[in-house]
Each structure stands twice: as C-alpha cells, then as structure tokens.
Amino acid sequence: MTRPSKITLRPLSLADVERIKRWPRYSEEFALLDFALRRGGWLDTFLESATTIRFGGWLRGELVGFSLLKDISTDRAEFYIALHPAETGHGIGRKITIETLGVAFANLKLRRVFLKVRTWHTRAIALYERIGFVFTGNVKEDIQGEPVEFFVMEINNPTG
C-alpha cells in the first residue's frame, strides 16, 4: 500500500500525549531513544508553553510522530522529533521535519532552527543533511545518568 505524501501537523492534545506514551518500544537499533516516548520523557519535560510548541504528525488519521520547537526566541528554536516505532524508515521523519520547519520559518518567522543528534545515529544525520542542516559543533549531555555525545546541526530560513 502506498502512503499518502501529506503529513498534517496539529498541536498535541493531552489525549495524544497519553497515546504516545503507550506506543510500543523501539527496536533494539533505536532502544536508546525510547525514553523520549515515555513518562518523564520529552512530552513531560517540554510542556506546551510560550516558548515550546508540540506538534503531532498525522497520516490517514493516525498519529505517526511528533515534533517540538523548544526555547523559541525572536530568531531561533531547537527542534526535536520522534516517530511511532512502526513508522521508522518510511520517510515520515522527513515529512514531519519539513512541515515543522515550514511552521518555524513561515509562521514564526525564525531565522534558524537547530537540533542535537546522537553521533551514532547515521540515518538521522543523513536525513538532516539532505534537508539542509549543517554541522555547527559537538556537545556532551547527561541523558538518564549517562554521558551522550551529540552533533549540533542547524538550518537557516531560506527566505532570509
């Protein structure tokens, strides 16, 4: 079955957040990322606010992923994304990323969006590079009590 090409973004409701927390676990390949979906994960840590917007990505009426724009300022924000475990590798992440960047640049008028990606996550890195993100540095952060190495990448608003 072919998948429709259009992802619809809309703000996450509390019911959507609870649904995400019940998604199945990621495969072993992405097991280190599973915390983002669970209680105490991104959706509990980064609440909807004046500086954080949380989007659900919908395809054929199903919630297939979510994205966040966090620490929104007058010119920039940090981007986060997570997919339903069954939706990895189907182009959904690319579509949600592009739609979220569209909101960031067209609606919020941000000049740039940045993200942090684990240095081992080559599929995500390749996706971000294809979209137009460039490397701007490295950072080490404590995640669940463990030091984790990240690449920092950013993309500038194509309209200036």
C-alpha positions as CSV (number, residue, x, y, z in Angstrom):
1,M,0.0,0.0,0.0
2,T,1.4,3.4,-0.9
3,R,1.4,6.0,1.8
4,P,-0.2,9.5,1.2
5,S,2.6,12.1,0.9
6,K,1.0,14.7,3.1
7,I,1.6,14.8,6.8
8,T,-0.8,17.1,8.7
9,L,0.7,18.8,11.7
10,R,-1.5,20.0,14.6
11,P,-0.9,20.8,18.2
12,L,-0.8,17.7,20.5
13,S,-3.7,17.3,22.9
14,L,-3.4,15.7,26.3
15,A,-5.0,12.6,24.9
16,D,-2.4,12.5,22.1
17,V,0.4,12.7,24.6
18,E,-1.1,9.8,26.6
19,R,-1.4,7.8,23.3
20,I,2.2,8.4,22.5
21,K,3.3,7.1,25.9
22,R,1.5,3.8,25.1
23,W,3.3,3.3,21.8
24,P,5.3,0.1,21.6
25,R,9.0,0.2,22.3
26,Y,11.6,0.9,19.6
27,S,13.6,-1.9,18.1
28,E,17.0,-2.7,19.6
29,E,18.6,-0.4,16.9
30,F,16.8,2.6,18.5
31,A,16.3,1.4,22.0
32,L,18.4,4.3,23.5
33,L,15.8,6.7,22.0
34,D,12.8,5.1,23.6
35,F,12.9,7.3,26.7
36,A,11.7,10.2,24.6
37,L,8.2,8.5,24.3
38,R,7.8,7.5,27.9
39,R,6.6,9.1,31.2
40,G,9.3,11.6,32.2
41,G,10.4,11.9,28.5
42,W,10.2,14.8,26.1
43,L,6.5,15.4,26.3
44,D,6.6,15.6,30.1
45,T,9.8,17.6,30.2
46,F,8.9,20.1,27.4
47,L,5.4,21.2,28.1
48,E,3.4,23.4,25.7
49,S,4.2,27.0,26.5
50,A,5.0,30.4,25.1
51,T,8.5,29.0,24.2
52,T,7.6,25.4,23.3
53,I,5.2,24.2,20.7
54,R,4.4,20.5,20.4
55,F,3.0,19.1,17.1
56,G,1.5,15.7,16.3
57,G,2.2,14.4,12.8
58,W,-0.9,12.8,11.4
59,L,-1.2,10.5,8.3
60,R,-4.5,8.9,7.3
61,G,-6.0,9.9,10.6
62,E,-3.2,8.1,12.6
63,L,-0.7,9.8,14.9
64,V,2.6,8.7,13.4
65,G,5.1,11.0,15.1
66,F,5.6,14.2,16.9
67,S,7.9,17.2,16.8
68,L,8.8,20.0,19.2
69,L,10.1,23.5,18.7
70,K,11.7,24.4,22.1
71,D,13.3,27.5,23.5
72,I,11.6,29.6,20.8
73,S,13.1,33.1,20.8
74,T,12.8,36.0,18.4
75,D,15.1,34.3,15.9
76,R,15.7,30.6,16.7
77,A,14.4,27.4,18.2
78,E,15.6,23.9,19.0
79,F,13.9,21.0,17.0
80,Y,13.0,17.6,18.4
81,I,11.3,14.7,16.6
82,A,10.1,11.2,17.5
83,L,8.2,8.7,15.4
84,H,5.9,5.8,16.2
85,P,8.2,2.8,16.3
86,A,6.4,1.2,13.3
87,E,6.9,4.3,11.2
88,T,10.7,4.5,11.1
89,G,12.3,4.1,7.7
90,H,9.2,5.1,5.7
91,G,10.0,8.8,5.1
92,I,7.7,10.0,7.9
93,G,10.5,11.7,9.8
94,R,11.5,13.7,6.7
95,K,7.9,14.8,6.2
96,I,7.4,15.9,9.8
97,T,10.7,17.7,9.9
98,I,9.9,19.7,6.7
99,E,6.4,20.5,7.9
100,T,7.8,21.7,11.3
101,L,10.4,23.8,9.6
102,G,7.7,25.3,7.5
103,V,5.9,26.5,10.6
104,A,9.2,27.7,12.2
105,F,10.2,29.8,9.2
106,A,6.9,30.9,7.6
107,N,4.6,31.3,10.6
108,L,7.0,32.0,13.5
109,K,9.5,33.9,11.2
110,L,12.5,32.3,12.8
111,R,15.9,32.8,11.2
112,R,17.3,29.4,12.2
113,V,16.4,26.1,13.8
114,F,19.0,23.8,15.4
115,L,19.0,20.3,16.7
116,K,21.2,17.8,18.5
117,V,21.5,14.3,17.1
118,R,23.4,11.4,18.7
119,T,26.7,10.9,16.9
120,W,25.9,7.2,16.2
121,H,22.5,8.0,14.6
122,T,23.7,7.9,11.0
123,R,20.3,7.6,9.4
124,A,19.0,10.8,11.2
125,I,22.2,12.6,10.4
126,A,21.9,11.8,6.7
127,L,18.3,12.9,6.7
128,Y,19.1,16.2,8.3
129,E,21.9,16.8,5.8
130,R,19.6,16.1,2.9
131,I,17.1,18.6,4.2
132,G,19.8,21.3,4.5
133,F,21.0,21.1,8.1
134,V,24.8,21.7,8.6
135,F,27.1,20.7,11.4
136,T,27.9,23.5,13.8
137,G,29.6,21.7,16.7
138,N,29.6,18.9,19.2
139,V,28.2,18.7,22.7
140,K,28.1,16.1,25.5
141,E,25.0,15.9,27.7
142,D,23.8,13.7,30.6
143,I,20.9,11.6,29.4
144,Q,19.4,9.3,32.0
145,G,22.6,9.4,34.1
146,E,24.9,8.6,31.1
147,P,27.1,11.0,29.1
148,V,26.0,11.1,25.5
149,E,27.8,12.7,22.5
150,F,25.7,14.8,20.1
151,F,26.4,16.6,16.9
152,V,24.8,20.1,16.8
153,M,23.2,20.9,13.4
154,E,21.3,24.0,12.2
155,I,19.4,25.2,9.2
156,N,18.7,28.8,8.3
157,N,15.5,30.3,7.0
158,P,15.8,30.1,3.2
159,T,14.0,33.4,2.8
160,G,16.4,35.2,5.0
